[in-house]
């Protein structure tokens, strides 16, 4: 896949003088689950992403690829995964994502999977601590909203991570102050 551009034509994000993604360029890592497969869906997907505006696409060869970081969204082409195997494939993918610490990166998976097959993974999807969406190649028109939703989730996760670090730092300061107060009490007794 090539890098997307900021081309503005009919049906694209309009340049209002403000960047859509504020002070950054959207970084999308693209992984093709079956690299031997290249079809019109991948080309259409790339074209659609390029229409979103400030987007950089980075193709990765595996989830272990060090160039996955930093990225805002993981896009996975999984059209070659048959729907009978999709639930197991997704479980394996979720496990790899979790083990590698990539749960901070939401994913958009392009796959032709039926409603029934997705219902079989509903319960597990609710229980997971990883955010993803599955989109059919025939529904790429919803791509802008799906990407926007996953980006907001990504930003909120990072905000929560910053809050957690700030709370940990405050707790350490409180513990230190309590220790100092206890030390002062012991000296005056």
C-alpha positions as semicolon CSV with decimal commas, in nm:
position;residue;x (nm);y (nm);z (nm)
1;X;0,000;0,000;0,000
2;X;0,115;0,352;-0,063
3;X;0,096;0,650;0,163
4;X;-0,235;0,830;0,150
5;X;-0,245;1,186;0,042
6;X;-0,431;1,491;0,144
7;X;-0,604;1,521;-0,194
8;X;-0,927;1,709;-0,174
9;X;-1,184;1,625;-0,436
10;X;-1,553;1,561;-0,439
11;X;-1,640;1,334;-0,149
12;X;-1,324;1,400;0,053
13;X;-1,251;1,576;0,378
14;X;-1,259;1,948;0,300
15;X;-0,969;2,167;0,394
16;X;-1,117;2,421;0,633
17;X;-0,777;2,549;0,737
18;X;-0,783;2,320;1,040
19;X;-0,631;1,977;1,035
20;X;-0,886;1,702;1,092
21;X;-0,652;1,523;1,332
22;X;-0,534;1,843;1,505
23;X;-0,158;1,838;1,552
24;X;-0,081;1,503;1,397
25;X;-0,100;1,295;1,087
26;X;-0,309;0,982;1,128
27;X;-0,081;0,678;1,126
28;X;-0,236;0,356;1,005
29;X;-0,047;0,027;1,003
30;X;-0,174;-0,211;0,737
31;X;-0,134;-0,588;0,768
32;X;-0,250;-0,831;0,504
33;X;-0,328;-1,162;0,677
34;X;-0,271;-1,334;0,342
35;X;0,007;-1,138;0,169
36;X;-0,019;-1,348;-0,148
37;X;-0,368;-1,208;-0,199
38;X;-0,395;-0,868;-0,364
39;X;-0,733;-0,772;-0,499
40;X;-0,944;-0,473;-0,588
41;X;-1,069;-0,449;-0,229
42;X;-0,722;-0,359;-0,107
43;X;-0,682;-0,095;-0,375
44;X;-1,027;0,049;-0,299
45;X;-0,949;0,052;0,071
46;X;-0,623;0,236;0,011
47;X;-0,798;0,490;-0,210
48;X;-1,073;0,547;0,050
49;X;-0,820;0,598;0,329
50;X;-0,630;0,848;0,116
51;X;-0,948;1,052;0,083
52;X;-0,970;1,099;0,461
53;X;-0,699;1,362;0,467
54;X;-0,378;1,357;0,668
55;X;-0,315;0,982;0,659
56;X;0,010;0,787;0,648
57;X;-0,018;0,418;0,567
58;X;0,261;0,186;0,678
59;X;0,248;-0,170;0,550
60;X;0,371;-0,424;0,803
61;X;0,458;-0,785;0,732
62;X;0,347;-0,924;1,070
63;X;0,219;-0,813;1,408
64;X;0,577;-0,852;1,532
65;X;0,697;-0,586;1,286
66;X;0,875;-0,311;1,485
67;X;0,742;-0,046;1,248
68;X;0,392;-0,111;1,387
69;X;0,470;0,156;1,646
70;X;0,377;0,428;1,659
71;X;0,036;0,397;1,500
72;X;-0,319;0,510;1,569
73;X;-0,504;0,229;1,395
74;X;-0,428;-0,122;1,276
75;X;-0,598;-0,213;0,952
76;X;-0,612;-0,586;0,881
77;X;-0,707;-0,735;0,545
78;X;-0,858;-1,073;0,629
79;X;-1,079;-1,144;0,329
80;X;-0,901;-1,474;0,277
81;X;-1,008;-1,605;0,620
82;X;-1,314;-1,824;0,561
83;X;-1,598;-1,740;0,796
84;X;-1,595;-2,094;0,939
85;X;-1,238;-2,027;1,059
86;X;-1,284;-1,659;1,142
87;X;-1,384;-1,699;1,511
88;X;-1,075;-1,913;1,585
89;X;-0,852;-1,685;1,377
90;X;-0,986;-1,382;1,565
91;X;-0,924;-1,550;1,903
92;X;-0,565;-1,618;1,800
93;X;-0,526;-1,262;1,676
94;X;-0,665;-1,119;2,001
95;X;-0,424;-1,335;2,201
96;X;-0,127;-1,216;1,993
97;X;-0,239;-0,855;2,029
98;X;-0,270;-0,896;2,406
99;X;0,062;-1,077;2,455
100;X;0,248;-0,820;2,245
101;X;0,095;-0,530;2,437
102;X;-0,084;-0,386;2,134
103;X;-0,422;-0,350;2,306
104;X;-0,374;0,027;2,291
105;X;-0,410;0,007;1,912
106;X;-0,767;-0,044;1,789
107;X;-0,812;-0,249;1,472
108;X;-1,036;-0,244;1,171
109;X;-1,061;-0,588;1,012
110;X;-1,180;-0,618;0,652
111;X;-1,347;-0,955;0,610
112;X;-1,654;-1,114;0,458
113;X;-1,812;-1,267;0,766
114;X;-2,182;-1,330;0,817
115;X;-2,394;-1,199;1,100
116;X;-2,425;-1,551;1,238
117;X;-2,050;-1,605;1,248
118;X;-2,001;-1,272;1,426
119;X;-2,274;-1,363;1,677
120;X;-2,065;-1,663;1,783
121;X;-1,786;-1,428;1,898
122;X;-2,010;-1,161;2,050
123;X;-1,965;-1,272;2,412
124;X;-1,588;-1,293;2,385
125;X;-1,568;-0,958;2,205
126;X;-1,752;-0,796;2,496
127;X;-1,509;-0,952;2,744
128;X;-1,193;-0,849;2,559
129;X;-0,986;-0,545;2,650
130;X;-0,910;-0,474;2,284
131;X;-1,120;-0,260;2,053
132;X;-1,183;-0,367;1,696
133;X;-1,443;-0,358;1,424
134;X;-1,513;-0,590;1,132
135;X;-1,615;-0,435;0,803
136;X;-1,723;-0,601;0,480
137;X;-1,557;-0,487;0,158
138;X;-1,905;-0,405;0,030
139;X;-1,953;-0,152;0,313
140;X;-1,643;0,062;0,271
141;X;-1,867;0,368;0,244
142;X;-1,891;0,360;0,625
143;X;-1,511;0,368;0,656
144;X;-1,482;0,738;0,761
145;X;-1,714;0,696;1,062
146;X;-1,565;0,362;1,164
147;X;-1,213;0,506;1,150
148;X;-1,324;0,816;1,343
149;X;-1,484;0,601;1,615
150;X;-1,178;0,379;1,652
151;X;-0,952;0,686;1,662
152;X;-1,156;0,839;1,944
153;X;-1,130;0,511;2,133
154;X;-0,753;0,515;2,073
155;X;-0,725;0,871;2,205
156;X;-0,943;0,793;2,509
157;X;-0,731;0,488;2,593
158;X;-0,416;0,697;2,586
159;X;-0,586;0,964;2,797
160;X;-0,680;0,699;3,054
161;X;-0,321;0,575;3,050
162;X;-0,196;0,930;3,121
163;X;-0,449;0,963;3,407
164;X;-0,332;0,633;3,552
165;X;0,031;0,750;3,547
166;X;-0,065;1,082;3,707
167;X;-0,263;0,903;3,980
168;X;0,029;0,668;4,045
169;X;0,264;0,966;4,078
170;X;0,023;1,136;4,319
171;X;-0,012;0,817;4,524
172;X;0,369;0,796;4,548
173;X;0,381;1,158;4,666
174;X;0,110;1,093;4,927
175;X;0,296;0,784;5,051
176;X;0,618;0,983;5,073
177;X;0,445;1,266;5,265
178;X;0,282;1,017;5,503
179;X;0,622;0,863;5,570
180;X;0,773;1,207;5,636
181;X;0,486;1,301;5,872
182;X;0,528;0,973;6,059
183;X;0,903;1,036;6,086
184;X;0,839;1,388;6,223
185;X;0,586;1,253;6,478
186;X;0,836;0,993;6,596
187;X;1,105;1,261;6,639
188;X;0,879;1,483;6,850
189;X;0,756;1,201;7,072
